[in-house]
Amino acid sequence: MIGSITTTRNGRKFQINKRHTRKRMDVSELTAGMYIVELDRPWTDSPFLFQGFLLENDEDLLLIKTLCEWVVVEVTEEEWCELDGRGKASLQHRTRYVEKQDMAQQLSAASHTYQSTKLQIKRLLASAQLGQALNLKEAQAAVKDCVERVLNNPNAILWLTRLKHQDEYTAEHSVNVCLLSIALGREMELAPYELENLGICGLMHDIGKMKVPAEILNKPGPLDPQEFAEMARHTVYAKQLLMGRTDIYPGAVDVAYSHHERLDGKGYPRGIDSSKLSLFTRIVTVADAYDAMTSDRCYKSGMSSLDALKVLNNNSGSQFDPELVRRFVAMIGLYPPGYLLEMSNGEVGIILSADPGYQLKPKVIMILGPDKQPQPERIVNLSMEPEDDQGVPYRPQAVFRSGCFGVHVNDYINRGLRIKGFEYAIAAG
């Protein structure tokens, strides 16, 4: 199966054709970071827990070298075609080993970034609620770390935006909008310093809600017109809190004040149209709407990712910027990390990531068998055309939110999902 992407490196434009494959190797050639998919003997004759594992360290290398003469590893073959603008192209062939170790490391690091950023926004929200001065220095440092994580591995950090707790909605929503905005800004090829400014805008966009009475903010039902008018004033409160500060990106004031405006001028608080909406405001508006729609609240259950993307698309051009919606939909994809994926054979897994060119064939952590009962956890890479125990190729059937089939993604992460080659634990927030 071939995937193709276009990229620019050092001012040179390349088309990269990718193919996942397997390679037999003598054990003397192995190094840490390689992913073993087959041994020269039955798996039952080995001490390894999973049929497929990562060589993590020298201890693993010594064990496999003692046990086997050869193994089969998973690799990605790349064909780099340089485009010179005149229709001519030169080919280069590269082989690299699948970066499962990088994904595991990045997700572990991303989890710490997420929790640290949530802690900072909690402190800021508390300060705003109590009328205290806002200390933005540590929040800005956290956002800078968020940018680094998104640039290193957007799958890892976006995975964490699925981890939601209803009683921490405002804090987690702020972090999620920050991360989703940075990720969308990355798709727009913004510079790192621009992504940092954008991240601050996303993190601070709802700070004004801390001035809204708690009985309105947490009301378990629809707001009446008077209550909605007060809720809408959170944009004005945010402007008042942030205006005049010299220690924050000035555009954050505009985004906090304007993120409920619409392109057609029917938004609030001012009813301004597209001619007065900045790029950062438009980006945060899309990220804000998507995360709000996919979140559970005390008065409603969140939408599925697909339904939320449909709402964005249906309101493209009137409420949301069409180009940003197009980029956002492509970024999130049909199989967003952190959602549940049911296979055609009835097995269920948690979507881990999707590589460029393989958005329809993601990596999945399989957790439930066809009978919807827990099974030994393992990673399945759908781009490798894997088969189930009956020899039938895995095929995606439907995507579900956390909570379906009795599976709560938070529970798996909080207890520390441990898979050979993909081990991490997220500390309690």
C-alpha positions in Angstrom: 0.0 0.0 0.0 1.5 3.3 -1.1 1.0 6.7 0.5 2.2 10.0 -0.9 2.9 13.4 0.6 4.7 16.5 -0.6 7.2 18.3 1.6 9.8 21.0 1.4 13.3 20.5 2.9 16.0 23.2 2.9 14.1 25.0 0.1 13.8 21.9 -2.1 10.4 20.4 -2.9 10.0 16.6 -2.7 7.1 14.2 -3.3 7.5 11.2 -0.9 6.0 7.9 -1.8 5.8 5.6 1.2 5.3 1.9 1.6 5.1 -0.1 4.8 6.8 -3.4 4.5 8.8 -6.0 6.4 12.5 -7.0 6.2 14.3 -10.2 7.4 17.4 -9.3 9.3 20.2 -11.2 11.1 20.1 -10.5 14.8 23.6 -9.0 14.6 22.1 -6.2 12.6 19.5 -5.2 15.1 19.5 -2.0 17.1 17.2 -0.5 19.8 14.1 1.1 18.3 13.4 -1.6 15.8 10.0 -3.3 15.9 10.0 -7.1 15.7 7.0 -8.7 13.9 8.2 -12.3 13.4 10.8 -14.6 14.9 12.6 -17.6 13.4 10.6 -19.8 15.8 7.0 -20.0 17.2 6.1 -17.1 19.5 5.0 -19.7 22.1 8.6 -20.8 22.3 9.8 -17.3 23.3 9.5 -15.3 26.5 7.9 -12.3 24.8 4.4 -11.4 25.9 3.2 -10.0 22.6 3.4 -11.1 19.0 5.1 -7.9 17.9 7.3 -5.8 20.2 9.8 -3.1 20.3 13.5 -3.5 21.0 13.8 -0.9 23.7 17.3 -1.3 25.2 20.4 -3.4 25.3 18.7 -6.0 27.6 16.1 -6.7 24.8 18.8 -6.9 22.2 20.8 -9.4 24.2 17.7 -11.5 24.8 16.7 -11.6 21.1 20.3 -12.3 20.0 20.5 -15.2 22.5 17.2 -16.7 21.4 17.2 -16.2 17.6 19.4 -16.2 14.5 17.1 -14.0 12.4 13.9 -12.0 12.9 11.6 -9.9 10.7 11.3 -6.2 11.4 8.7 -3.6 10.3 10.1 -0.8 8.1 9.0 2.0 5.9 10.4 2.3 2.5 10.4 5.9 1.0 10.9 7.0 -2.5 11.9 10.7 -2.6 11.2 12.4 -5.9 12.7 15.9 -6.0 10.5 18.4 -8.0 12.6 21.1 -9.7 9.7 23.2 -11.0 10.5 22.3 -14.6 8.8 18.9 -14.7 12.1 17.1 -14.1 12.6 14.9 -11.1 15.4 12.8 -9.5 14.7 9.8 -7.4 16.2 8.8 -4.1 15.4 5.6 -2.1 15.5 5.5 1.7 14.6 2.8 4.2 13.8 3.8 7.8 12.6 1.8 10.8 9.1 2.4 12.1 9.2 5.0 14.8 7.0 3.3 17.4 9.6 4.2 20.1 9.3 7.8 19.1 5.5 7.7 19.4 5.7 6.2 22.8 8.2 8.7 24.1 6.3 11.6 22.5 3.0 10.6 24.1 4.6 10.3 27.5 6.2 13.7 27.2 3.0 15.2 25.8 1.1 13.9 28.8 3.3 15.9 31.1 2.9 19.0 28.9 -0.8 18.6 28.9 -1.0 18.2 32.7 1.4 21.1 33.3 -0.6 23.4 31.0 -3.9 22.4 32.6 -2.4 23.3 36.0 -1.3 26.7 34.8 -4.8 27.6 33.3 -6.4 26.4 36.5 -4.3 28.9 38.4 -5.1 31.6 36.0 -8.9 30.9 36.1 -8.8 30.8 39.9 -7.0 34.2 40.0 -9.5 35.7 37.6 -12.4 34.4 39.7 -10.9 35.9 42.9 -10.0 39.2 41.3 -6.3 38.6 41.8 -3.5 39.6 39.4 -2.8 37.1 36.6 0.6 35.6 36.5 1.2 34.7 32.9 4.9 33.9 32.8 4.5 30.2 33.6 1.5 29.8 31.3 3.5 31.2 28.4 6.3 28.8 29.1 3.7 25.9 29.1 2.4 27.1 25.7 5.9 27.1 24.3 6.2 23.5 25.4 2.9 22.7 23.8 4.2 24.1 20.5 7.3 22.0 20.7 5.1 18.8 21.3 2.8 19.6 18.5 5.6 20.2 16.1 7.4 16.9 17.2 4.3 14.7 17.1 0.8 16.2 16.5 -0.8 12.7 16.9 0.6 12.4 20.5 -0.7 15.7 21.7 -4.1 15.5 19.9 -4.6 12.1 21.5 -4.7 13.8 24.9 -7.4 16.3 23.9 -9.8 13.3 24.1 -9.2 12.9 27.9 -12.0 14.9 29.3 -13.5 15.2 32.8 -16.9 16.9 33.0 -16.1 18.6 36.3 -12.9 20.2 34.8 -14.6 21.4 31.6 -13.4 25.0 31.5 -9.7 24.2 32.3 -9.5 21.2 29.9 -11.5 23.1 27.2 -9.0 25.9 27.4 -6.0 23.5 27.0 -7.7 21.6 24.2 -8.5 24.8 22.3 -4.9 25.8 22.8 -3.6 22.5 21.4 -6.1 22.3 18.5 -5.3 25.9 17.5 -1.6 25.2 17.5 -2.1 22.0 15.5 -4.3 23.9 12.9 -1.7 26.7 12.8 0.9 24.1 12.0 -1.3 22.9 9.1 -1.3 26.6 7.9 2.6 26.5 8.1 2.8 29.3 10.7 6.2 30.0 12.2 7.0 28.6 15.7 6.8 32.1 17.3 3.4 32.6 15.6 2.3 29.2 17.0 3.3 30.3 20.5 1.2 33.5 20.2 -1.7 31.5 18.8 -1.4 29.0 21.7 -1.7 31.8 24.2 -4.8 33.1 22.4 -6.4 29.6 22.6 -5.4 29.1 26.2 -6.8 32.5 27.3 -9.9 32.7 25.1 -12.4 31.8 27.8 -10.8 33.5 30.8 -13.8 35.8 31.0 -16.1 33.0 32.0 -14.7 33.2 35.5 -16.6 36.5 35.9 -19.9 34.8 35.0 -22.0 33.7 38.0 -21.4 30.0 38.8 -25.2 29.3 38.7 -25.3 30.4 35.1 -21.9 28.9 34.0 -22.9 25.5 35.5 -26.6 25.5 34.9 -27.7 21.9 34.0 -30.0 22.9 31.2 -30.7 25.6 28.5 -30.1 29.2 29.4 -33.0 31.7 29.3 -32.5 34.9 27.3 -31.3 36.9 30.3 -28.9 34.2 31.4 -27.6 33.8 27.8 -27.0 37.6 27.7 -24.9 37.3 30.8 -23.0 34.3 29.5 -22.3 36.2 26.3 -20.6 38.9 28.4 -17.7 36.6 29.1 -16.1 38.0 26.0 -16.3 41.5 27.4 -15.1 40.3 30.8 -12.1 38.7 29.1 -11.2 41.9 27.3 -11.4 43.8 30.6 -9.1 41.2 32.3 -6.5 41.2 29.6 -6.6 44.8 28.2 -3.5 46.9 29.0 -1.3 44.0 30.1 2.2 44.3 28.7 3.2 40.7 29.5 0.9 39.0 27.0 0.6 38.8 23.2 -1.8 41.7 22.4 -3.7 39.6 19.9 -4.9 37.4 22.8 -7.2 40.3 23.9 -8.8 40.5 20.4 -9.3 36.7 20.2 -10.9 36.5 23.7 -13.2 39.4 22.8 -14.1 38.1 19.2 -14.1 34.3 19.2 -17.9 34.2 19.1 -18.2 36.5 16.2 -19.2 35.1 12.8 -18.1 35.7 9.2 -21.6 36.8 8.3 -21.8 39.4 11.1 -24.4 37.5 13.2 -22.2 36.7 16.1 -21.5 38.5 19.4 -20.7 40.7 21.2 -20.3 43.3 18.4 -21.8 41.6 15.4 -18.7 42.4 13.2 -18.2 40.6 9.9 -15.3 38.7 8.3 -13.4 41.9 7.3 -12.6 42.6 11.0 -11.8 39.0 12.1 -8.1 38.2 12.4 -6.6 34.8 11.3 -6.0 33.9 14.9 -9.6 34.6 15.9 -10.8 32.5 13.0 -8.5 29.6 14.0 -9.5 29.7 17.7 -13.2 29.9 16.7 -13.0 26.6 14.8 -11.0 24.9 17.6 -13.4 26.2 20.2 -16.5 25.0 18.5 -15.1 21.6 17.7 -14.0 20.9 21.3 -17.2 22.3 22.8 -19.3 20.1 20.5 -17.4 16.9 21.3 -17.4 17.5 25.1 -19.8 16.1 27.6 -21.5 18.8 29.8 -23.7 18.5 32.8 -26.8 19.1 30.6 -25.8 17.2 27.4 -23.6 14.5 25.9 -21.0 15.6 23.4 -21.3 14.8 19.7 -19.1 12.3 17.9 -16.1 13.8 16.1 -17.7 13.1 12.7 -20.9 14.9 13.6 -19.0 17.9 14.9 -16.9 18.0 11.7 -20.2 17.9 9.7 -21.5 21.0 11.7 -18.3 22.8 11.0 -18.6 22.0 7.3 -22.3 22.9 7.1 -21.5 26.3 8.7 -18.4 26.9 6.6 -18.6 30.3 4.9 -21.3 31.7 7.2 -19.8 31.1 10.7 -16.4 29.5 10.1 -13.6 30.3 7.6 -13.9 27.8 4.8 -10.2 27.2 4.2 -9.6 26.7 8.0 -12.5 24.2 8.1 -11.1 22.3 5.2 -7.7 22.1 6.8 -9.2 21.2 10.2 -11.3 18.4 8.8 -8.3 17.0 7.0 -6.2 17.3 10.2 -8.7 15.5 12.5 -9.7 12.9 9.9 -12.2 10.1 9.9 -10.3 8.2 12.5 -9.2 10.8 15.2 -6.7 9.6 17.8 -8.3 8.8 21.2 -11.6 7.6 19.7 -12.8 4.0 19.7 -12.7 2.0 16.5 -14.9 -1.1 16.0 -13.6 -3.5 13.4 -15.7 -5.6 11.0 -15.0 -8.7 13.0 -16.4 -7.0 16.2 -13.1 -6.3 17.9 -12.7 -2.8 19.4 -9.6 -0.7 19.9 -8.5 2.9 20.7 -7.2 4.8 17.7 -3.6 5.7 18.4 -2.3 7.7 15.3 -2.5 8.0 11.6 0.6 8.6 9.5 0.5 11.1 6.6 -0.8 9.2 3.5 -2.4 6.6 5.7 -5.3 8.6 7.3 -7.7 5.8 6.5 -5.4 3.1 8.0 -4.5 4.2 11.5 -2.6 2.4 14.2 -5.0 1.0 16.8 -4.5 -0.3 20.4 -6.8 -3.4 20.3 -8.5 -3.9 23.7 -11.8 -5.8 23.2 -12.4 -9.1 21.4 -15.4 -9.8 19.1 -17.5 -10.6 22.2 -16.7 -7.1 23.5 -14.8 -8.6 26.4 -11.2 -7.4 27.3 -8.4 -9.1 25.4 -4.6 -8.8 25.7 -3.7 -5.3 24.5 -1.7 -5.0 21.3 -1.0 -2.5 18.6 -2.4 -3.2 15.1 -1.1 -1.1 12.2 -3.9 -1.2 9.6 -1.6 0.1 6.9 0.2 -3.3 7.2 -3.0 -5.1 6.2 -3.0 -7.3 9.4 -5.3 -10.3 9.8 -7.2 -11.4 12.9 -7.0 -14.9 14.5 -9.3 -16.3 11.7 -7.0 -15.0 9.0 -9.5 -12.3 7.9 -8.0 -8.8 7.2 -9.0 -6.2 9.7 -11.4 -3.6 8.3 -12.6 -0.5 10.2 -16.4 -0.5 10.7 -17.4 2.4 12.9 -15.9 5.1 15.2 -17.3 5.7 18.7 -16.8 8.1 21.5 -15.2 7.2 24.8 -17.8 5.4 27.0 -19.2 3.2 24.3 -18.9 -0.6 24.9 -18.2 0.2 28.6 -14.8 1.5 27.6 -13.7 4.8 29.0 -10.4 6.0 27.5 -9.6 7.9 30.7 -9.7 4.7 32.7 -7.1 3.0 30.5 -4.8 6.0 30.6 -5.2 6.7 34.3 -4.3 3.1 35.2 -1.3 3.2 32.8 -1.8 1.3 29.6 1.2 -0.9 29.3 2.1 -2.5 26.0 5.5 -3.7 24.9 6.8 -0.9 22.7 4.2 1.6 23.8 4.4 2.2 27.6 3.2 5.3 29.3 1.3 6.5 32.3 -0.4 9.8 32.8 -0.3 11.3 36.2 -3.6 12.4 37.8 -4.4 16.0 36.8 
